[in-house]
């Protein structure tokens, strides 16, 4: 069996699921999700809930007995120097080819923020990373606007990136300089673009984007945290923020001629992140 530890928000949970799903398909074994970390009280990080139930995924929850198996094996291997390799950690934001050596009985603990872990099953993930609800129930008007225009989904992540010190110091915030350059580039290379701005701070966006023609600040009415991710992925092109939620909006976009613009500095810190963004993306 493959067991994957879930942590972080929806975007990170999708990365973790995708890596685990890739191994489960490779070895033809079941995938289990360990959500125990999500149930712990938050301290200096943003508290997150399990959100993959909004998607049509194929996995089961890991029981305490299942996760205990891996913990006990690892403990015994340390005592008797057995070299147990059933638990695998993602060392950084970069792709680790050692992942491919993971066997059919593995516990994954990491963030797995690179398509190299799962791009071989893109066709599967495009099906499973679809809404398990009717998106049109609350967002029919937005969907019509996206479909009827040369739409560009723009994600502006603020929230904890601004208000939580640890998140701000680690991630940083994409400022208006980045968005202005990205919008200008889209206008140079596409015809009559319409920019749909999605953000956790719509009031800030209305104030700061109001001078740019062709901009619409929109908000989903569906009540689902995944809805705006899917709406952005339906656009013809994307301007993403340095956010895993944002990352998936570009990756799930199936437009064969899409432009995806991303910030070249994914982290505010010096973390090496060369494998996080697909090579065809335009970095600013």
C-alpha positions as CSV (number, residue, x, y, z in Angstrom):
1,X,0.0,0.0,0.0
2,X,1.0,3.6,-0.5
3,X,0.2,6.0,2.4
4,X,0.6,9.7,2.0
5,X,0.7,12.3,4.8
6,X,-1.6,15.3,4.2
7,X,-0.7,18.8,5.4
8,X,-1.2,22.3,4.3
9,X,-4.2,23.7,2.3
10,X,-6.0,22.3,-0.7
11,X,-3.1,23.0,-3.1
12,X,-0.6,21.1,-1.0
13,X,-3.0,18.3,-0.3
14,X,-3.4,18.0,-4.1
15,X,0.4,17.7,-4.5
16,X,0.6,15.0,-1.9
17,X,-2.3,13.1,-3.3
18,X,-0.8,13.3,-6.8
19,X,2.6,11.9,-5.7
20,X,0.9,9.1,-3.8
21,X,-1.5,8.3,-6.7
22,X,1.5,8.1,-9.1
23,X,3.1,5.4,-6.9
24,X,-0.2,3.6,-6.4
25,X,-0.7,3.4,-10.1
26,X,2.9,2.3,-10.8
27,X,2.7,-0.5,-8.3
28,X,-1.1,-1.3,-8.7
29,X,-1.7,-1.0,-5.0
30,X,-4.2,1.0,-2.9
31,X,-3.6,4.6,-1.8
32,X,-4.4,5.7,1.7
33,X,-4.5,9.2,3.1
34,X,-3.1,10.0,6.5
35,X,-5.0,13.1,7.7
36,X,-3.9,12.9,11.4
37,X,-1.6,16.0,11.0
38,X,-4.5,18.1,9.8
39,X,-6.4,17.3,13.0
40,X,-3.6,18.7,15.3
41,X,-4.1,22.1,16.8
42,X,-2.2,24.9,14.9
43,X,0.6,26.9,16.6
44,X,2.6,29.2,14.4
45,X,1.1,28.1,11.1
46,X,-2.2,28.4,9.3
47,X,-4.7,25.8,10.5
48,X,-6.0,23.7,7.6
49,X,-8.8,21.3,7.1
50,X,-9.1,18.2,4.9
51,X,-10.4,19.5,1.5
52,X,-9.9,16.7,-1.0
53,X,-13.5,15.6,-0.5
54,X,-14.4,18.4,-2.9
55,X,-12.6,16.4,-5.7
56,X,-13.4,13.1,-7.4
57,X,-10.3,11.4,-6.0
58,X,-9.7,7.6,-5.6
59,X,-8.3,6.9,-2.1
60,X,-9.2,5.8,1.4
61,X,-8.3,7.2,4.8
62,X,-5.5,5.4,6.6
63,X,-6.4,4.0,10.0
64,X,-4.3,4.4,13.1
65,X,-3.3,0.7,12.7
66,X,-2.0,1.3,9.1
67,X,0.1,4.4,10.0
68,X,1.4,2.6,13.1
69,X,2.8,-0.2,10.9
70,X,5.2,2.3,9.3
71,X,6.1,4.0,12.5
72,X,6.9,0.7,14.2
73,X,8.9,-0.6,11.3
74,X,11.0,2.5,11.2
75,X,11.6,2.4,15.0
76,X,12.7,-1.2,14.8
77,X,15.0,-0.6,11.8
78,X,16.8,2.1,13.8
79,X,17.2,-0.2,16.8
80,X,18.5,-3.2,14.8
81,X,20.1,-1.2,12.0
82,X,17.9,-2.8,9.3
83,X,18.0,0.1,6.9
84,X,14.2,0.3,6.6
85,X,13.3,2.5,3.6
86,X,9.5,2.3,3.7
87,X,9.1,5.9,4.8
88,X,10.3,8.5,2.4
89,X,10.7,12.3,2.9
90,X,10.7,14.9,0.2
91,X,14.0,16.7,0.8
92,X,13.2,20.1,-0.8
93,X,11.1,21.9,-3.4
94,X,13.2,20.2,-6.1
95,X,12.5,16.9,-7.7
96,X,14.3,13.9,-6.1
97,X,14.8,11.0,-8.6
98,X,15.1,8.6,-5.6
99,X,11.3,8.9,-5.5
100,X,11.2,6.5,-8.4
101,X,12.8,3.8,-6.3
102,X,9.9,3.8,-3.8
103,X,8.4,0.4,-3.5
104,X,4.8,-0.7,-3.2
105,X,4.8,-0.4,0.6
106,X,5.7,3.2,1.2
107,X,4.7,6.1,3.5
108,X,5.2,9.5,1.9
109,X,6.0,12.5,4.1
110,X,6.7,15.6,2.1
111,X,5.2,18.3,-0.1
112,X,6.1,16.9,-3.5
113,X,5.8,20.3,-5.3
114,X,7.0,19.3,-8.8
115,X,5.1,17.8,-11.7
116,X,8.0,15.4,-12.2
117,X,6.5,13.2,-9.4
118,X,3.2,12.7,-11.3
119,X,3.1,14.2,-14.8
120,X,3.1,10.6,-16.1
121,X,-0.5,10.2,-14.8
122,X,-1.7,13.7,-15.9
123,X,-4.6,12.0,-17.8
124,X,-5.7,10.4,-14.5
125,X,-5.3,13.5,-12.4
126,X,-7.3,15.7,-14.9
127,X,-10.2,13.4,-14.2
128,X,-9.8,13.0,-10.5
129,X,-9.0,16.7,-9.9
130,X,-12.4,17.8,-11.0
131,X,-15.2,19.2,-8.8
132,X,-17.4,16.7,-6.9
133,X,-20.2,19.2,-7.1
134,X,-21.9,21.3,-9.7
135,X,-19.8,24.4,-10.2
136,X,-22.6,26.0,-12.2
137,X,-24.9,26.2,-9.2
138,X,-23.3,29.4,-7.9
139,X,-21.0,30.5,-10.7
140,X,-22.8,30.2,-14.0
141,X,-22.3,33.9,-14.8
142,X,-18.6,33.8,-14.2
143,X,-18.2,30.6,-16.2
144,X,-20.1,32.2,-19.1
145,X,-17.8,35.2,-19.0
146,X,-14.7,33.0,-19.0
147,X,-16.0,30.9,-21.9
148,X,-17.1,33.8,-24.0
149,X,-13.9,35.8,-23.8
150,X,-10.1,35.5,-24.2
151,X,-10.0,35.0,-20.5
152,X,-7.0,35.2,-18.3
153,X,-7.3,33.9,-14.7
154,X,-5.3,36.0,-12.3
155,X,-4.7,34.8,-8.8
156,X,-3.7,37.3,-6.0
157,X,-2.8,35.5,-2.8
158,X,-2.7,37.7,0.3
159,X,-4.4,36.5,3.5
160,X,-1.8,34.7,5.7
161,X,1.0,35.7,3.3
162,X,0.4,39.2,4.6
163,X,-1.0,38.7,8.1
164,X,1.0,35.8,9.4
165,X,4.7,36.5,10.1
166,X,6.0,33.0,9.5
167,X,4.1,32.8,6.1
168,X,5.2,36.2,5.0
169,X,8.9,35.6,5.8
170,X,8.9,32.2,4.0
171,X,6.7,32.9,1.0
172,X,6.6,36.7,0.5
173,X,3.8,38.4,-1.5
174,X,3.6,39.1,-5.2
175,X,3.2,42.9,-5.6
176,X,1.6,45.0,-8.2
177,X,4.8,45.4,-10.1
178,X,4.7,41.6,-10.9
179,X,1.0,41.7,-11.9
180,X,1.4,44.9,-14.0
181,X,4.3,43.3,-16.0
182,X,2.4,40.0,-16.4
183,X,-0.8,41.8,-17.6
184,X,1.3,43.9,-20.1
185,X,2.9,40.8,-21.5
186,X,-0.4,39.1,-22.0
187,X,-1.8,42.2,-23.8
188,X,1.3,42.2,-26.1
189,X,0.9,38.6,-27.1
190,X,-2.9,37.9,-27.1
191,X,-5.9,39.6,-28.6
192,X,-8.5,41.4,-26.5
193,X,-7.7,39.6,-23.2
194,X,-10.2,39.9,-20.3
195,X,-8.6,39.5,-16.8
196,X,-10.6,37.7,-14.2
197,X,-9.0,38.5,-10.8
198,X,-9.5,35.9,-8.0
199,X,-8.3,36.7,-4.5
200,X,-8.8,36.1,-0.8
201,X,-8.6,39.9,-0.6
202,X,-11.0,41.2,-3.3
203,X,-11.3,44.7,-1.8
204,X,-7.5,45.2,-2.1
205,X,-7.7,44.0,-5.7
206,X,-10.6,46.3,-6.6
207,X,-8.6,49.3,-5.3
208,X,-5.2,48.3,-6.9
209,X,-6.4,47.0,-10.2
210,X,-9.0,49.6,-11.0
211,X,-6.7,51.6,-13.3
212,X,-6.1,48.6,-15.6
213,X,-8.6,48.2,-18.5
214,X,-10.2,44.8,-19.0
215,X,-10.0,43.7,-15.4
216,X,-12.9,42.0,-13.5
217,X,-12.6,41.2,-9.8
218,X,-14.8,38.2,-9.3
219,X,-15.8,35.9,-6.4
220,X,-17.2,32.4,-6.4
221,X,-20.7,32.0,-4.9
222,X,-20.5,28.2,-4.7
223,X,-19.3,28.1,-1.1
224,X,-16.5,25.6,-2.0
225,X,-12.9,26.5,-1.3
226,X,-11.8,24.7,-4.6
227,X,-14.3,26.6,-6.8
228,X,-12.0,29.5,-7.7
229,X,-9.2,27.1,-8.5
230,X,-11.4,25.4,-11.0
231,X,-12.7,28.7,-12.4
232,X,-9.1,29.9,-13.0
233,X,-8.2,26.6,-14.7
234,X,-11.1,27.2,-17.2
235,X,-9.5,30.4,-18.4
236,X,-7.5,30.5,-21.7
237,X,-4.4,31.7,-19.9
238,X,-3.2,32.2,-16.3
239,X,-1.2,34.6,-14.2
240,X,-0.4,32.7,-11.0
241,X,0.9,33.7,-7.6
242,X,3.5,31.9,-5.5
243,X,0.9,29.6,-4.1
244,X,0.2,25.9,-4.5
245,X,-3.5,26.6,-4.9
246,X,-2.5,29.0,-7.7
247,X,-0.1,26.5,-9.2
248,X,-2.8,23.9,-9.8
249,X,-5.0,26.4,-11.7
250,X,-2.3,26.7,-14.4
251,X,-1.5,23.0,-14.4
252,X,-5.1,21.9,-14.8
253,X,-5.7,24.3,-17.6
254,X,-6.1,22.1,-20.7
255,X,-5.9,24.9,-23.3
256,X,-3.1,23.7,-25.7
257,X,-2.0,27.3,-26.5
258,X,-2.2,28.6,-22.9
259,X,0.3,31.1,-21.5
260,X,1.0,30.7,-17.8
261,X,3.0,33.4,-16.2
262,X,4.5,32.8,-12.8
263,X,6.8,34.6,-10.3
264,X,10.4,33.5,-10.7
265,X,11.0,33.8,-7.0
266,X,8.6,31.2,-5.6
267,X,9.9,31.7,-2.0
268,X,11.0,34.9,-0.2
269,X,13.7,32.8,1.4
270,X,16.7,31.3,-0.5
271,X,15.0,28.0,-1.1
272,X,15.9,26.4,-4.4
273,X,12.7,25.9,-6.4
274,X,13.9,25.2,-9.9
275,X,11.6,22.1,-10.3
276,X,8.4,23.6,-8.9
277,X,7.4,25.4,-12.1
278,X,7.0,23.6,-15.4
279,X,9.6,24.6,-18.0
280,X,7.1,26.1,-20.4
281,X,5.9,28.7,-18.0
282,X,7.0,32.3,-18.4
283,X,8.8,33.6,-15.3
284,X,8.8,37.2,-14.3
